[in-house]
Amino acid sequence: LIDHFGRVKSEKEGTAYLSEPQVLWLRITKVMSRTRLYRVPVVEYTNPVLDKISILARHKYFDHVVLVLIVINITFMCTAHEGQSQRFTNMLWIVNQVFNALFVLEAVIKIIGLGPSVYFGDNWCRFDFLLVVSSYLGAEAARVLRIGRIFRLLKRAKSLEKLFVTLMYALPSLGNITIFLIVVFFMFGVVGMMAFKHTSRKA
């Protein structure tokens, strides 16, 4: 059934009579057509302190340090449990405030080092900024947003980011397959109800 679906899909997309290298080239062309390249301007400061901050924001190890901080922060967030002592709760609150301050420092360094236009022009940076702002809000919904720091790993870890992008490109096909599976399960459900509708529960 899946092989037949694949053949039908290939015929409709016009790839049924293409060789494997040609199909691969066609897919790469589609991905490249959806990709937009941007020229990132380099911010240059005459002030030596601001220039050092700009260099720090673009350093490759800066993102590695932030990645370690995110992992440690998530680990502490996972230690919260029901029935924990007040002392442990106070300790988690202090640790959370420390990490909040560190992430605010990261945002400030990125805004100064990359420039506001570059920082707020990037979707991941805007997401980071939203998490930083929400960490200082008192609403319960804002506290839930702190869990979103897990998604920052997608940006820091290139392999996870590639998997995430691949999943985004595969969503349209996954939607069609999901609808097809729902129809199949519904058909089996109807057949099962018709076949066993007179069966007693005590049997």
C-alpha positions as CSV (number, residue, x, y, z in Angstrom):
1,L,0.0,0.0,0.0
2,I,2.8,2.4,0.9
3,D,4.8,1.5,-2.2
4,H,1.7,2.1,-4.4
5,F,1.2,5.5,-2.7
6,G,4.8,6.3,-3.4
7,R,4.4,5.4,-7.1
8,V,1.2,7.4,-7.4
9,K,2.8,10.4,-5.7
10,S,5.9,10.2,-8.0
11,E,3.7,10.1,-11.1
12,K,1.7,13.1,-10.1
13,E,4.9,15.0,-9.3
14,G,6.4,14.1,-12.6
15,T,9.3,12.1,-11.2
16,A,8.2,8.7,-12.2
17,Y,10.4,8.7,-15.4
18,L,13.4,10.3,-13.9
19,S,16.6,8.6,-12.7
20,E,17.6,8.8,-9.0
21,P,20.3,11.5,-9.6
22,Q,17.7,13.6,-11.5
23,V,15.2,13.2,-8.7
24,L,17.8,14.2,-6.1
25,W,18.7,17.3,-8.2
26,L,15.1,18.2,-8.5
27,R,14.6,18.0,-4.7
28,I,17.7,20.1,-4.1
29,T,16.5,22.7,-6.5
30,K,13.1,22.9,-4.7
31,V,14.9,23.3,-1.3
32,M,17.2,26.0,-2.7
33,S,14.3,27.9,-4.3
34,R,12.7,28.1,-0.8
35,T,16.0,29.3,0.8
36,R,16.8,33.0,1.0
37,L,20.3,34.2,1.6
38,Y,20.9,37.4,3.6
39,R,24.0,39.5,3.9
40,V,24.7,40.0,7.6
41,P,26.2,43.4,8.1
42,V,29.2,43.5,10.5
43,V,28.8,46.1,13.2
44,E,32.0,48.1,13.7
45,Y,32.5,50.3,16.8
46,T,35.1,53.0,17.5
47,N,34.7,52.4,21.2
48,P,37.1,49.5,22.2
49,V,34.7,48.1,24.8
50,L,31.8,47.9,22.3
51,D,34.2,46.4,19.7
52,K,35.2,43.7,22.2
53,I,31.5,42.9,22.9
54,S,31.0,42.6,19.1
55,I,33.8,40.2,18.8
56,L,32.5,38.2,21.8
57,A,29.0,37.9,20.3
58,R,30.4,36.5,17.1
59,H,32.9,34.1,18.7
60,K,32.1,30.4,18.1
61,Y,32.7,29.4,21.7
62,F,30.1,32.0,22.9
63,D,27.3,29.8,21.6
64,H,28.9,26.8,23.1
65,V,28.9,28.4,26.5
66,V,25.2,29.4,26.1
67,L,24.4,25.8,25.1
68,V,25.9,24.5,28.3
69,L,24.0,27.1,30.4
70,I,20.7,26.0,28.7
71,V,21.4,22.3,29.4
72,I,22.2,23.1,33.1
73,N,19.1,25.3,33.4
74,I,16.8,22.6,32.0
75,T,18.4,20.1,34.4
76,F,17.5,22.3,37.4
77,M,14.0,22.8,36.0
78,C,13.5,19.1,35.8
79,T,14.4,18.6,39.5
80,A,11.2,20.4,40.7
81,H,8.8,17.8,42.2
82,E,5.7,17.5,44.3
83,G,6.3,17.7,48.1
84,Q,9.7,19.4,47.9
85,S,10.9,21.3,50.9
86,Q,10.7,25.0,51.2
87,R,14.5,25.2,51.3
88,F,14.8,23.3,48.0
89,T,12.1,25.6,46.5
90,N,14.1,28.7,47.6
91,M,17.2,27.2,46.1
92,L,15.5,26.6,42.8
93,W,14.2,30.2,42.8
94,I,17.7,31.6,43.4
95,V,19.2,29.3,40.6
96,N,16.5,30.4,38.2
97,Q,17.2,34.1,38.9
98,V,20.9,33.5,38.2
99,F,20.1,31.9,34.9
100,N,17.7,34.6,34.0
101,A,20.4,37.2,34.6
102,L,22.8,35.2,32.5
103,F,20.3,35.0,29.6
104,V,19.6,38.7,29.9
105,L,23.4,39.3,29.6
106,E,23.5,37.1,26.6
107,A,20.7,39.1,24.9
108,V,22.4,42.4,25.7
109,I,25.7,41.1,24.3
110,K,24.0,39.9,21.1
111,I,22.0,43.1,20.6
112,I,25.1,45.2,21.0
113,G,27.5,42.8,19.2
114,L,25.2,42.0,16.2
115,G,23.2,45.2,16.1
116,P,19.5,45.6,16.8
117,S,18.5,45.2,13.2
118,V,20.3,41.9,12.8
119,Y,19.3,40.6,16.2
120,F,15.6,41.3,15.9
121,G,15.7,40.3,12.2
122,D,16.4,36.7,13.1
123,N,13.5,34.5,14.1
124,W,15.5,32.5,16.7
125,C,16.9,35.7,18.3
126,R,13.3,37.1,18.6
127,F,12.3,33.8,20.2
128,D,15.2,34.1,22.6
129,F,14.2,37.6,23.5
130,L,10.6,36.6,24.1
131,L,11.8,33.9,26.6
132,V,14.0,36.4,28.4
133,V,11.2,38.9,28.7
134,S,8.7,36.2,29.8
135,S,11.0,34.9,32.5
136,Y,10.4,38.1,34.5
137,L,6.6,38.1,34.2
138,G,4.7,36.8,37.1
139,A,1.8,35.1,35.2
140,E,1.6,31.3,35.2
141,A,1.5,31.3,31.4
142,A,4.8,33.2,31.4
143,R,6.4,30.5,33.6
144,V,5.3,27.9,31.1
145,L,7.1,29.7,28.4
146,R,10.3,29.1,30.2
147,I,10.1,25.5,29.1
148,G,10.6,26.9,25.6
149,R,14.3,27.1,26.4
150,I,14.5,23.5,25.3
151,F,13.8,24.7,21.8
152,R,16.9,26.9,21.9
153,L,18.9,23.7,21.6
154,L,17.6,23.4,18.0
155,K,19.4,26.6,17.2
156,R,22.6,25.7,19.1
157,A,22.9,22.1,17.9
158,K,23.2,22.1,14.2
159,S,22.2,18.4,13.8
160,L,19.0,19.1,15.7
161,E,18.3,22.2,13.6
162,K,18.7,20.1,10.4
163,L,16.3,17.5,11.7
164,F,13.8,20.3,12.7
165,V,14.1,21.9,9.2
166,T,13.6,18.5,7.5
167,L,10.5,17.9,9.6
168,M,9.1,21.3,8.6
169,Y,9.6,20.5,4.9
170,A,8.0,17.0,5.4
171,L,4.9,18.3,7.2
172,P,2.7,18.6,4.1
173,S,3.4,15.0,3.1
174,L,3.0,13.9,6.7
175,G,-0.4,15.6,6.8
176,N,-1.6,13.7,3.8
177,I,-0.4,10.4,5.2
178,T,-2.0,11.2,8.6
179,I,-5.4,11.9,6.9
180,F,-5.1,8.6,5.0
181,L,-4.3,6.6,8.1
182,I,-7.2,8.3,10.0
183,V,-9.6,7.2,7.1
184,V,-8.2,3.6,7.3
185,F,-8.6,3.4,11.1
186,F,-12.1,4.8,10.8
187,M,-13.0,2.2,8.2
188,F,-11.6,-0.6,10.5
189,G,-13.5,0.9,13.4
190,V,-16.8,0.9,11.5
191,V,-16.2,-2.7,10.3
192,G,-15.4,-3.7,13.9
193,M,-18.6,-2.1,15.3
194,M,-20.7,-3.8,12.6
195,A,-19.1,-7.2,13.2
196,F,-19.1,-7.2,17.0
197,K,-22.1,-5.0,17.8
198,H,-24.1,-7.9,19.2
199,T,-21.2,-9.3,21.3
200,S,-21.9,-9.1,25.0
201,R,-19.3,-7.4,27.2
202,K,-19.5,-10.3,29.7
203,A,-18.5,-12.8,27.0
